[in-house]
Structures are given as C-alpha cells and as structure tokens.
Amino acid sequence: MPARRTATQRQPTRPAAPRRRITAAPIALPPIVREIFARTRTPEFEQYVRELLVGLCRLDTTPSPDVKRMQAAEDGCFRMLERELGGLGFPSARLERRPINPAIQTHPNYSLLHFTKTPQRPQGLSPEEAYANRANLLYVVPGVGSGSGGQSVAVNAHLDVVAPYFPPRVKAGIVFGRGACDDKGPAVSLVAALKVLAEAMPNAGLKWNRNVVAMLVVEEETGGNGSLSLAIDRNLKQLYDSILVCECTDLKFYPANRGAVWYRADLKAPEGVSAFEMFAFINGEMETEGAAIRAESRHPLFPQRPVQTCHGIIGPFGEHPSRICGEVSFTIRFDKPPVAQTEPLLGDCLAAGLDGYIGLYGDKAKVTDPATGKPMVARHYDFRREGDGFRVDVHGATGHMGAIRDRDGAITKMAHLVRSLVASKAKLEAAAGSPVHFELGDPRRTNGKSQIANRKSQIPSLILEGGQGFVPTHGINEVMDRLRRAAQRGAENYLRRIGRPERGEEVVTVAYEKLHNVAFDGDPDSPSVRNAIAASKACGLWKNEPVLGWTVSCDARLFATEYPGMQVLTFGPGQLAFAHSDQEQIELEEIRAAAEFLAVFLLKQTGTLT
C-alpha cells in the first residue's frame, strides 16, 4: 500500500487567548448598581453560575424522535430552574409550566416535526403527540406600578441544544459542553440577574415598576415552536410590552436579526447518472446564488452583510442543517484495478480542486482556532488507496452557520474536489484504461475493500440539507425560490455536461419544511435600545459602536413578526464561533458580565431605575 497522501499546511500551535476581564467604566453609578457589582464580582457568585450551568449542561436536551426522552430532559432542567427561581422571594412572583399549544400547527411560522420521524414512523408525530406533557417554563414577577414610565418586559432563553451532545467540564474558568454558550449559558445569566436583583432591590428600597416575565423555552434549535407557543398567547402578551431574547451575542445587543431558511434537496438521478456527481454542481450553483444574494444585501443595520450559505448534511454525513459539517468522505472506484500512473493524476486533480476552494473561502489550515490554539484544520483531506480504489476523507471545522466565514465547510470543499475530478474524468479514464466512478463514502470505518469493491452501481438518490441566511432586503419567499432554481440549474449544468436531456426540476426537489425565519429590523433608537446603551455603559461593555443587527437568526423574530412595532432586542454572553461547534464553551466571566447587564437593563426598562 502506498504511503498516505495528505493536503496539509502545518502551523505551530499557539496558546488559547487569555480570559477577558470585564470591568465597569469609571462613571458615577447609582447605589443599586454598585451593590449589584459587589454581589456579582465574588468567588461565591462565580461558583453559583458554574454549578447551575454545569448542572443544566449535564442534561442532554438534543432533539430526539423519542419525545418522552426530550420531556424528561426538559423536566430535569425545569426542576433545577424552579428550585432557583422559586427561592428568590419577589413578592407575588409565580412559576408556571405553560403547555405547548398544539394550535401552533396552523401558524405560518410553525416548524414541522421532522425530528420525530423514524423508519418505523416515517410520518413522524402529530403536534398533539409530540407536545403531550411538554411545556415552557415561565417566571412572572408583577410590577406594582408605583412609578411613572417604563415598560413591562419579557426575557427569553432556550434550553434545547443541537446534536451531537457532549457532557460538560470546567477548566480555568471556562465551561465546555454542548449548550454551554447556545443557550444554557445565556439562560443562566438571566437566572443569575434575577437572583442578584432579588437580593439587592430590598436593600435599596426598590420595587418593580412594571412586570418582568422570564421565559425558559424548548425547541428553538428545531425551528422555534416553543417560543411560537408563547408568542401567540394573547393572555400572556398582556403581561409584557417589550422583549429581550438571550443568545450568544458576545455581550452586544441588537434590535434586528438576519433571517434564515433551511432547505432539503432530494436528488433523484436518472438511470446511469450519478447523484453524487450531480450534487457537486448543485452545491456550486447554490453557493453562487448565495453570493449573489449577499452582494444585493445593502442594509444600514447589516453593513457586514451576514448572508451565509451553509450545507450541513449530505446523505449520512452531518447532524443539523445549520451546523457546519466538519467531516465527509467519498470514494474513487474503477471497474478494474488502476495502473500506477493513475494515482498521481488523481492527486493533481484533488489539489486543483482544493486551490479553487481556498481561493474563495481561504486556507483555514493557516488560521489558528481560538478554541484550541491549533490550526482550524490540520489538513484539508486524506487521500489513500483502499482495495481497488481510493478514499478521500475531507476535513472541515464545525460550528454555527452564522460563523461559516470563520469556519470551514467540508461539504462545499468536497464539492470543489469532485467537480475538479469530473472535469478531468476523460483523462482519468484514459490513463486508467477503465471507467471511473465517484461515490459518497460511508461514515462508518469499514474495511476499505468491502466498502468500495462491493458497490456495483451508482447511488440513484441523495438528500442534501442546509441553510441560507438573508437580511431584510430580501423576502423569505424570494430566497427560497432562488435557492430552488439554483439547485435545479446546477443539476442541469451537470446533465448537459454528460449529454443528458433531463431538466433540473425533474431530478431535484427542493423543500423548506423545517426552519423558516424571516429577517426583521427594529428601531435602533427605541427606548429599549437607549436603556440597553445605558446598561452597557454602566457595566463597562459599551464600545461606542454603531447599533446594528445580529448576524444570526433566533426566536426574537417570532415576537417581532407577531407584534409589529414591539421593541425586540437580542443579547447574551458567549461567542457565536463556539456555538454548535465541537469546542462549544463559555467563560464564566462572560456570564457574570451578562448578568450585570441584564440586571441593570431590567431596572431601566421597567422604569424602576430612572
């Protein structure tokens, strides 16, 4: 067997970035704010948030077709939070598990329950079955209305996480684990803020001027059905006039969110046509269309143009449409054993495809991953002989689709490699003296010979899933239509290349049955924004930057679209680069800073502190 070939750029490792210290600006502060800081900047407070976060992260709240398992994990989180919130001592405060309302199934923003599908249950569960005995947790603190001004405010955070789950650990003031930053860390910052206020307000002689409603919700990651159930609840809406949604925003606040839609493309190749080869051209056209949408996306709240195209799943590879796929593989098979000169020619084709990818997306083997201090990808692919063919393992860097420009998408990288191989297919076959076939690999590490040699025909079908981000310059229906046409155009490009007459719509079906989040833009000078600026200044977070929209989509858009004109903000601790990644983590220092901000913001927003 020849030595393993790799495409790699090794770099010296660097130490991880030092922990941030966030301190209040040297400005005159009201006594209540000084007392908040005195309570949060102690070892005891850090221990409190650490233990609560680790406890929540020990519970696996990933989506599951076994909704009883989901309900049990949610119940475990709720019990933990009820223990903390129930002991705060705010007068007349109440805890409530409000059931998920199955009537959400008729709402335009409802997300279908694909995670409940199994081979034995291909249609999945109905909303009534999926949400039986499941709820969101509410904590309502009524305001006494003794002062003037202010708004009743809700604060929302979600408790579900993406797959794959991995348990928590703590090292040097950092909590690692699934959900640590998205979104259990932000949820802990909310609970911690209320805890500190419950202790500090009586000493300052303060009572809430307006209501505060804490929402701890389920199913944000699968599309937002938990928050949707609360958003359409008109009785609950009487208790709040504005809302802040806690997410991993790196301690910045945003009055707008970009939108996102998840696609599913079903490829049905005609007889004699490779669905896998066709995928590579579909991917290319969808990437090109995404780039065009981004170029058109001029909006004052989104000057950074956060219009991402993410391909999260191909066949058995990948876990989530909006989680960047970090590992894929494909095989190169010949009808008879290839001659020796075939291997270097294949290597040249792969190298050319990688050059094209790097030219567009950068060389992440030369970029240090802040989570590890090592190159983001140690090597781009492994290329080796297996049996009578070859296997190519393509490596990327996982993460949230919102961070895709900082990470590395293995599916798109693979598409570049495959297109390069297809372009040289005639030359490869001439050199080998045999037809060549490119096929999606198997994520299971089986014997190479049995994996390659026993596959006698092309795969006739393939499923792709991913997401497309967009800003308020584009409506969601336009984005969906353009992606659909791009996928079909890519299929036709491939079919014409191989001399086939079929049309794209005959072989590719694109559906949008999962997450479909509209973009929204709020007022960057609203009272909520001004209160957030004041809180940010008091807590030492304000950097005198323009107020912009968040580059990610979240449950905030459900409230913004259900109640046009309502002031909606997004804020929280944690860095987006770590969300959904294999190195998900959050600094306890960030949770402390977020708790301080939320405490001051709630006082300002409700008019309790003027």
Buried (B, 14 or more C-beta within 10 A) or exposed (E): EEEEBBBBBEBEEEEBEEEEEBEBEEEEBBEBBBBBBEBBBEEEBBEBBBEBBBBBBBBBBBBBBEBEEBBBBBBBBBEBBBEBBEEBEBEEBEBEBBEBBBEBBEBEBBBBBBBBBEEEEEEBBEBEEBBBEBBBBBBBBBBEBEBEEBBBBBBBBBBBBBBEBBEBEBEEEBBBBBBBBBBBBBBBBBBBBBBBBBBBBEEBEBBBBBBBBBBBBBBBBBBBBBBBBBBBBEEBBEBBBBBBBBBBBBBBBBBBBBBBBBBBBBBBBBEEBBBBBBBBBBBBBBBEBBEEBBEEBEBEBBEBBBBBBBBBBBBEBBBBBBBBBBBBBBBBBBEEEBEEEBBEBBBEBBBBBBEBBBEEBBBBBEBBBBBEEBBBBEBBBBBBBBBBBBBBBBBBBBBBBBBBEBBBBBBBBBBBBBBBBBBBBEEBBEBBEBEBBBBBBBEEEEEBEEBBBEBEEBBBEBBBBBBBBBBBBBEBEEBBEBBBBBBBBBBBBBBEBEEBEBEBBBBBBBBBEBBBBBBBBBBBEBBBBEBBBBBBBBBBBBEEEEBBBBBBBBBBBBBBBBBEEBBBBBBBBBBBBBBBBBBBBBBBBBBBBBBBBBBBBBBBBBBBBE
